[in-house]
């Protein structure tokens, strides 16, 4: 044969594609469920969820438990303060000792990212003086000199605002305020003023809640005179379906540094220091973060501090959706309404008129053209506003006007009047008359409050957050689970079966963990949630509700529907997105553990508490099945090991027998050759020794080696053999041509595999056999060469490993409601579902 094609060893397109998916997708997805060994703090973690159905509890029960525990902790702290005659200092969030470290301000990733190279110690002033000196001295031969522009930029690129970054000092409330009071004339949306943090979304939610002061009283559970005296306050927040509590001391960040920080200034009477403190470090205006409009009111900065502590730091609450903050402060359920998708504006208007009663509303301006440093018709872009009131009064002619009162959490206008609406019904617009000023009880002012029409609200804001509130008449039940999210999207065969025994309105909320509590440890994956609600065992497409979020990455998606008693199924769909640039949890932990262990302990604890929700405690029956499965698997492995050892022993025996046979055949050949070359007469022997050689010796490069093949068999394929020192290399029975070359085995001669996986002549395989030896044979064409080998396939790392901790909350006005998690029994049942009579796939919405 002149040539042999090498393409037979290459993989086909389908095989290559299959291998691509094998390398992309992890067969057994898993995630980090705890940063620290649970044994270090097992008593701090919540109890694991039991495997049976979850039963409902009154919506107020979780709140009452958290509020009671918070008040008890505050009373304990007050007793200790009186015993030691010291004000309370929060060891978990001590902003005074942390002022320079900034663990309470900056997030975990601040210590993961490598620090920037140090800047030049030369100030711009010193550089200018040096250049002036050189110019005036006429020392330079030429007025031009070579300069390093990069170094010049680094010197000139400085912050001109102040000599430090962040707050200048930390002081207690009684030091900052002349006559501090937690509230002055109760809570009001006009109190809210944003500070240096980007938490307008949170402050917008606070301003919205201020319209119902009783809601803020429920959040601030410990604030009486004893608390103010000892400097300790207690707050509760709603996190991942249940209420949590936290306490803080009364230290607050102040914008400016202390008088002594600027050096020793001669001030024998202290007049300069008193004047400096009065102008820069006194009252609400001196605070670095959020503050109240009244110069002696303190509730807002303390509430913001408690919210920041609960999330780990102030940076964690920078940027967000106001509806989510309303949920955190009320325990309600927020629905996001895209204003360009409103079906019935009449229905939405009726709901708006129920603001501060059944619902709370906030509005967000679009960010397509910039951030909140820019504006359109006065409204700051990408900014959250509070909806305070919605009314439909009549004018003097009896015409109805739909008007909405809105507030900017800044509490005032910025440059050029930015921050407040400047269109129809804005302060000073032509629509206002003495009749309307009295009718709406409105006064023009730079206070963040403004009116606009309902139509303009829907045009100028692209998102409304509507939060439904729940009182004691509602029952809540929730269930959590960890779910593997496939690369191909579709509805999962993991179901939540909900049993309702009383007809009425029911709210379903499918949610994921609030990763704001463990920023930096979110991992590479973001998830988008969808679900369908259907009757139990309903046919595909026959669903009651199909819910999806307003955009990708919603913390939760909800639906409200009136149901009859019965059993219903919530079938989730999760779409995952992987960001390869985001570091893995392992990378962050191992890097920050060395750089800032205290910060890692703080955020890592939040991570572990959250992810413990996805760990389900097995029932006795499930534990028994798991033990039996483990026993069966171990027995199977034991049998496989025994069979492998048996095959190996058989192979060793076969190899030994083969070696002995070959040695006997070799000895017989040597004996036969010795008999054939018996000594001849001396004359003939001498004649033979003088005769010239008539046969050239065979060189290794002139032959191709082959396996020894019985005479009644063709060389059908390579024999798997062990490359050992005692394995003989056999030559073909006939003498090859001197122009022989090496070639791989002809593919058309390959024999089907035997029961052992090798050739018929190879015997049983061995775990240590290695690659089979090739067949060697003489080539008929001296010029032919071995064909090139197939290109190696890149073995990429297994990349897709998405796990989502998923929860379902159900609110019902009936006391008897339960949730049961139903998982697939096997891989086939775990495949993607068809819920609409069409195949699930990556393009399903």
N, C-alpha and C positions, 0 to 999 in steps of 0.2 A: 504494500500500500504506500502511495506516495505521500499522503498527508492525512492527518487525523484532526478533525475539528475539536476545539476546546470549549465550544459553547455548551456542550452537554453538562458541564460542571457548573455553569452559571445559573443563577436563580431566574425564574420567569417573572413577569410583571406582577402577577398575583402573589407569588411568594414574597417578592420584595415589599409589596404593600402590606401583606400580613405581618412581615417582620417589622415594618415601620410602626404599626399599631402595637405590636408586642413591646417594642422599645419605648413607646410613648405613654402607655397606660399601665399603671400599677395594678397587678392582679388582686392584691389584698390592700385596699386603701386603709390608711390609718392617720391619726393626727396626734399631736402632743396634747394630752388631756390635763397634765399638771406640770408646772414648771419645777416645783420642789417635791421631794419625797413626801407623800401624805403623812408619814409617821411624824414629821416635824410639827404638824399643826392639825392633826386629825380632829381635834375637838372644835376647831374653828370652822370646819366645812359643814355645810348644811347636810342633813341626812339624804342618802340616795333614794331616788324614786323607786317605789316597789313595782313589781311587774304587773299587778292587777289593775283594774279600772281606777281612775282618779275620781274622787267624789267632790262635789261642789261645796263651797263654803260661802257665807255671806260676804258681799263685796267689802264690807267694813271690817271684817274680822282681822285680816292681815294688817290693816292700818292700826287698829286698836292695839294689836300686839306690839308693833313697832313703836308706837307713841308711848305705850306703858313702859317698855324697856328703856326708851330714851330718857324719860323723866326719872326713872329709877337711877340711871347712871349719873344724871345731873345732880340729883340729891346726894348721891354718894360723894361726888366731887366737892360739893359745897361743904359737906361735913369735914372733909379732909382739908379744905382751904381754911376753915375756922380753926381746925386743930393746929395747923402749921403757921397760921397768920400770914398766908401768902395767897396771892391771886393765882388762878389756874393758868398753867402753861401746857398746851397740848403737845405731848411728846411725839404724837404721830404726824403733826402738821405744824411744827414749830418754825414759823416764818421769821422769827427774830434771829435765831442762831443760823438759819438757812439763807440769810440775806445775800451772802456772797456765793454760796454753793448753788442756789437757785433750784433745788430739787422740787420746791413747792410751786415754782413758776414754769420751768421748762419740762418738756416731755422726755420720755425714755430715749428717743432717737437722737437727742442732743448729745448723748454720750456714746451712741453707736457710731455716728459720723465722725470721721477724723477731723481734728481741729485744724483751722486754717493756719498757714504759716505765719509766724509773728511779724508784725509790721515794724518798720524802722522806728527807732527811738527818737529820731530827729523830728521835731514838730515843724509845721509849715512856717511858723514865725522864725524859728532858728535858721531854717533854710533860707528864708528871705534876707535875714540879717547878714548871713554869710555871703550871699551873692552881692548884696549892696557893698559890703566891705571890699570884696574883690574888685568891683567896678570903680569904687572911689580911690583905691590905692594905686591904680594904674600899673598893677603888678603883672597883668596879663599882656603878653605881646600882641594878642589879637582880641578884639571885642567879642569874638565868638569862641565857644568851647564845646567839646564833645560831652554829651550827657546821656545817662541811661534813663530813657523815658519811663520804663516800667518801674524803676525805683522812685522816680519823681511822682508818678501816679499814686503809688502806695503811700507816699508821704502826704500828698495833698488830699487823699481820699479818707477823710476823717469825719466824724460826727460833730457838727458844729453846735448841736443843740445843747449838749452838756458834756461834762467830762466822764459820765458813766452811762451804762446801758441799763434800763429798767428803773425800778423804784429807788429813791435815794435813801430812805430810812424806814424803820418799823417802830411804831409806838402804840401804846394802849389807848383805848377810847377816851378815858378820862384825861389823858394828856393832850389828845388832839382836839376834843370838843370842850367848849366852855360849860355848857349845860347839856350833856348828852342825854338823849331819850330814845328808847327803842322805836317808838312811833310818836308822831306829832299829829294830832287830829286823824288818827287811824291811817289806813293805807290808801294811797291814791296813785293812779297812773301818772299824775303830774310829778310824783316824787322821783320817778326813775330817770337817771342820767347815766349814760354809758361812759366808761373810763377808757383806759389804754388797751384793754383786751378786746379782741374781735368777737365778743359774745352778744352781738345785737339780737341774735335769734333767741337767746335765753332771756334777755331783758325785755324783748318784745312780748314773750310769753308771760313774764312777770307783770308787765303793764296790763296785759289782757286780763289776768286773774285779779288784778287790783279792783276791777269793776265789781267783784264779788268778795268783799273783805273776809268773809267767813272761810273762803278757800285758803287764804294766806294764814289765817289763824290755825288751820289744820296742819300747815307745813311747819310753822314756828311753834313747836310744842313746849319749849322751856325758855321763857324770856322774862320772868317776873323780876321783882326788885332784888331778891336774893341772888338771882343769876347775874344781874347787872353789877351787883356789889362784888361778886367773886370773879367776874369776867368769864362766865361759861354760858353757852347757849346750845340748845338742842333743836335739831331739824330732822324731818323725815322726807324721803323721796321714794318714788316708785321706780323700781328697777327690775327688768326681766320678769314682770308678772307678779311681783310682790313688793311690799314696802320694806325699806331699810331705814336705819337711823344713823345719825352721826352727831358728834358734839365738837365745838370749836371754842378756842379762847377769844379774847377781845383784842388781840394784836391785829393791826391793819397796816397795809403798805401806804407810805406817804410819798408824794411825788418828789420832794426836795430833800437834800441831805441836811444833816444837822448843822447848826451854826459853827460848831467846833471843827467840822470836817474840812473847812477851808483854811485851816491854820490858826495860829494863836493871834487873835486880834485884841489889842488893848481895849478893854471894856470894863473899867473898875466898878461902874454902877450897874452893869448888866443891861443897860438901856438898849444897846445895839442888838443883843441877843433876843430881848423881849420883842423888839420891833420886827426882827427877822422872823421869829416864830409866829407872830400875829399875822404877818403878811404872806408867809409861805407854808406854814405847818399847822394852821388852825382852821377848823371847820370842815365841812364836806368838800369844799373846793380844793382842799389840800390832799385829798386821797388820790392814789395812783389809779386804782380800778374804779368800779362803779360806785356811785354815791347818790344820796338823796338830795332833792332840791333844797330842802330846809337845812340850814347850816349846823343843826344840832341833832338831826335824825340819823339813826344808825342801822335800821333794819335791813336795808338793801345791801350795803357792803358785807354785812354778816351773812346774809342769805347767799350771796355770790361766793363768799369764801367757803361756806359749807358745801355748796354744789361743786366747787373746784376740788375740795378735799375728797369728796366722795368719788370723783373721777381720777384722782391722782395728782393733778396740778392745774394751774390756770390755763396752760396751753391746751389741755385736753378739751376745754369747753370753748375754744376759739373756732368759730365757724360751725354752722348747723342749720337745721330746719326748725322753725319756731313751734310747729305742731308737735314735734317730738319733745320739746321742752315742756309744753303744756301737759303732755302725757306724764312726764316725770314728776310734775308738780301736783297733778290732780288724780292720777290713776285712771284717766279716761282713755278713750280710743280715738285716734286721729285718722281722718280720711283726707287725702290730698285731692284737691279739685283743680284740674287744669281749666282755666277760664275759657280757653278756646274749644273745650269739649262739653260745655254745659248744655244739656239737652233742654231743660225747662228752667228758665230764669225765674219764673213765677214760684216754682217750688223752692229754689234756692233762697229767694227773697223771704219767703215765709220762715225758713230756717234761720236766716240772718236776724230776723226780728226776735228770735228766741235767744239771742246772745246773752250770756251771763245767767241763763236759766237752765235750759237743757243742753245748750251748746256754748262753746267758746270758739271764736274765730280770730285768725291772724292772716296777714297777706304778705306776699313776697314779690318784690319787683324783679323784672327780668335782668339778667346779667350778660346779655349778648353783646352789649356795646361797652362794657367796662365794669368796674367794681363800684363800691360805695364812695369813692373819691370823685365820681362823675355823676351827672344827673340828667334827667329828661323831664322838662316842665316842672322842675323843682324836686321831683322824687329821686332820691338816691338810688342808683342801680345796684342790683344784687344785694338788696337790703330788706330786712324784715320789719314790718309795721304791725301795730296792734289795732284791731277793730273794737272800738269801745261801745258803739251804739249804732243801731239802724232804726230809722223812723220814717214814716210816710205822712207828714203833716200836709195840710191844705193851705194854699195861699188865700189872699183876700177875695179872689174870684172863685174859690172853691175847687181849684185845680190841685191835684195831688202831686207831691214831689217826693221821690224816694232818695233819701239822703243818708250818708254813712259818716260817723265821726271816727277819725283815725288818729293814731298817735305815733310819732317817731321816738324810739327809745333814746335818741340823743338828748331829748328834752329841750332842744333849741335848734335854731337854724345854723348852718355852717356858712362858709364864705358865699357871698352873693345870694344869700337866701336859700342855699341848697339844703334839702332835707324835708321841706314841706311843699305840698302841692300848690302850684301857682295858677291853676286853671279856674274853671267855673266853681263857685262857692268857696274858693280859698279866701284867706283873710284879706279884706280890702277889695274884693272883686265886686263887679257891678250888681251881682245878684242880691247883695245884702242891702237891707233897709231896716229902719227902726222896728218894723213889724217882725222881720225875721230874727233880728238880734234878740228881741224879747221872746219870740216863740221858741227859739232853740236855746235860749239862755247862754248865748255865746259872747265872748269878749275877744277882740283881736289881741294877739300877744306873741312873743317869741318863746313859746312854751312847748313846741312840738305837736300841739293839737291843731287839727284842721278838718274841715268838712269837704266832702266831694259827693257827686251824684253816684247812684248805684251803677249806671251805665259806664261812667268813667272808671269806677272801681274795676269793672270787668275788663275794660280796655287797657288800663295802665298797669295792672298787676297780672302776672301770668299764673300765679298759684295762690289758692286759698287753702288754709288748713282749718278743717272743721273738727272739733273735738267734742265727742259726746261724753257727758258726765253721768256717773252712776251713784245712786244713793243706796240706802239700806234695803230698798226693795229688790235689789238685784243680787243674783247668786253668780259667783265666778268659779270656774274650774279650769285647770290647765294641765298639760302633759307635755313633756320634753323627750327628745330622742336624738341620737346621732345618726345621720343619714349620709350614705355615700352618694356623691353626685357624679353621674356619668358624663363623659365628654359630649355624647349625643344627648340633647335635651328631650324631655318628655315627661309625662305624668308618671309618678312612681307608683309601685304596687305596695307601698307602705301607706296604710290608711289609719285615720283616726275615726273610730266609730263613736258617735255621740248619741246618747239616749236622752230624750226630752220627754217629760211626763206632764207638762202643762203647756197649753197653747199660748202663744203670745210672741212679742218681738224678741229676737235672739241675735246677738252680735258674735260673729266669728272673727278671730284674729290669728293669722298665721304669722309667726315672728321668728327672727333669729336673734342671737345674743347681741346685746348692745356693746359693740367693740370699742366704744368711746371710753369705757372703763379700763381698757388695757391697750391703749394706743402704743404702737410699736411692736406688739405681739400678735397682730391680726393675721400674719402669714400672707401668702401670695394670692389667696383666693377671695373674691367678692361674689356674693350670691344675690340673685334676684328671685323673688318669691311669687308664685301664683298658686291658685287652688280652685278646685271645683267642689261644690256642695251638691250632693245627690242623695236620694233615698238609698237605703242599704240594698245592695245587689241590683241596682238599677242598670238597665242596658246602656251600652255606650251612646253618648249623645243626649241622654235623657237626664240632664242635670238641672238643678234649681238655680244655682248661682255659679258664675265663672268670674273669679276675681283676679285682678292684676294691679300692679302698682303704677304710679304716674310716670316713673322712669326706672332705670336700672339701679339696683342697689338699695331698695327700700328696706328700712329696718323691720317693717311689718306691712302686711296688706290685710284689709278687713272688709267685711260685708255685713250688712244688717238686713234681716229678712224676718217676716212673720211666719212661724211654723206651727203645725199641728203636732200633737204628741206622736212620738215614733222614734225610730232609729235611723240615723243619717250618717253618711260617710263624707269625710273631708279628705280629698285626694290631692296631695301637694305636687307641685311641679317646681323644680329648682334649676335655674340657669346659672352656671358658674363661669367666672372670667378669671383667668390667671395672668398676673402681672409678673413677668420674669425679673423685673428690676427690684421688686420688693424683697428684702432679705427674709430667709426662713426664720422661724422661731428659734431654731437651734443656733443659728448664726448670731442673732441678737443676744440671746442668753449668754452664750460663751464669751462674747466680747464685752458686754456690759457688766458681767459678773466680776470682771477684773477691774474695770474702770470706775464703776459706781455701784457697789453691791447694795447700798441702802436704797437706791432708786429701784433696782431690780426687785428687791424684797417687796417694795410698795406696790409696784405694778403687777409683779408676778402673783401676788396674793389675790389681786382682783381677777386675774386670768383664771386661777385655779378655782375660785369660788364660782365664777360664771360657768366654766366648762364642766363642773361637777353635776350640773343639771342634766347633761347628756348621758350620764352613767346611770344605768338602770339596775337596781338590785334584783337579782334573779329570785324567783320563787323556789320552793323546795322541789317541785316537780321539774322545773327548768334546770336546777342544779343537778338533779339526778340524771336527766337526759344528757347534760353536758359532760358529767362524769362517765356515763356509758359511752358516749361518743369518743371521749379521750381514751378510754380503755380499748375500744375497738381500733382506733387509729394506732395505738401503741402495739397492739397484737398484730396488726397488719404489717407494721414496720419490722417487728421481730421476725415474722415469717419471711418477709422479703430479704432480710439480712441473712437468715438461715439458708434460703435458696441461693443467694449470691455466694455465700461461703461454700455451699455444696458445688455450685458450678465452678467456682475457682479451684476447689480441690480436684474436680474431674478434669479441669483444664491442665492443672499441674501434673496429674497422672498421665494424661494424654501426651503432654510435652515431654515427660520423662521417657515414656514408651517410645515416642518418635526419636528422641535423641539416642536411645539405646539401639533402635533399629538402624538408624543411620550409621552409628559406629560399627555395628556388625557388618553392614553392607560395605563400608569403607575398608574394614579389615579383610573381607573376602576379596575385594578388588585388589588390594595390595598383595595378598597372597597369590592371586591369579597372575598379577603382573610380575611377581618375583619368579613364578614358575615359567612364564613365557620368556623371561630374560635370563634363563640359566646360562652359566659360563660356557662359551664355545671354545674350539681349539685355539691355541695361542696365535697360530698364523692368521686365522680369520678375525680374531679379536683385534690384532694389530692392524690388519687391513682396514677394519671398520673405523678404527680411531684416526686413521689418516685420511679417510674419505671426507670430502666437504659436506657440510650440512645442506640438505635439500629442502628443509622446512623451516620457515621463519617462526620464531616464538610469537605467541599471541599476547598482545598488550591489552592492558585493562581498558584503555580508551578506544580500542578497536572492536569492543563487544558491547552488547547490551545484555544485562543480566535478567534472568527470568526465574520464576518459581519452578521447582521440579514438578513435572506433570506426568502422571501415569500414561503409558502408551495408548490406552484405550480412551483417553479423555483429551479434549482440547483445552488450551489455557484460557478458561472462561472468565477469570476475574482475579483480582488481587486477594491474597490470603492475609487476613489480619494476623499478625505475628508480633512477637516481642523482640525489640531490638536489644539483644544481649550479646555478650562477648562470645558465648558458646554456640550462637546460632550460626550454622554454616551458610555460606553463600554459594549457591549451586549454579553451575554453568549449564547451558542447554546441551542436550545430547549430541547435537551436530555442531560442527565447527562453523562459527559465524564468519561473515564476510569482514575483511579488514576495514571496510568503510561503514561499519555499523554505527548508528547513533541512538541516543536515548530518547524514548518517547513514552508518554503515558499509555495506560492500557486502552486498547480499542474499545470504545463504548458499546459497540454492537455485540461484543463477546461477553458482556457482563451477564452473570447468571442470577436468577431471582434469589433473594435472601433466604437463608435457611431459618429454621425455628429459632436458632441462636442469634440471628442477625448477621452472620458472616457468610463466607462461601461454604459450599458443601464439604470442601476438603479442609476447612480451617478448624473444625471442632468448636466446642463451646467457648464463648468469649470470656475475657478476663477484665476486671476493672482497671488493670494496669497495662493493658495491651498497647495503648497508644495508636497512632495512625497505621493503617495497613501498608505492607511493603508493596511497591509497584511491580508490575510484570515488565520484564526486560525482553526485548526481542530485536532482531536485526531489521534495519530499515532498508527498503529496496532502492530508495533514492538518497544518494550521499549528500545532496545539497539541501534536503529538507531539514527543517529545524523544529524544535518543539513549539507548539502554539502558545501564545501568551496566556497566562493564567487569568481567570475572571477577576475583575476588580473587587477588592474586599468591601463588604457592606459595613457602613458605619454603625457601630453599636452605641447608640445614644443612651443617656441615662433615662430611667423611667420617670417621666415628668408629671403626668396627670395623677394627682393624689388629693382629690377634693373631698373633704368631710365637712358637713354643715350640721351644727347643733340647732335643731328645729323645735319650735314649740307651738302648741295650739292652745289658745285661751277662748273660752266660751262664756258669754254673759247671758243670763236668762232671768226672767222674772219669776220663774218657778223654782222652788227650793230643791227639787230633785232633778239633777242633771249630772251626767257622768261621761267620761272619755276613756276609751280603751284603745290602746295601740295595737294594730294588727300588722305583723310583719310577714313577708313571704316565707314559705317553708323551704324553698330551694331556689337555685339560680334562675330556673325557667320562670317561676312565679315572680321573681324579682325583676324581670324584664320590664321595659317601658310599656305603659298602658295606652290603650286607644280609648279616648274619652269622647270623641266627636265623630266616630265612624270613619276616621281617616288615620293613617299611620302617624305615630309620633315621630318627630325628627327635629333637626336643628332649626328649622324655619317655623316651628309652631309658636304661636304667640300665647 
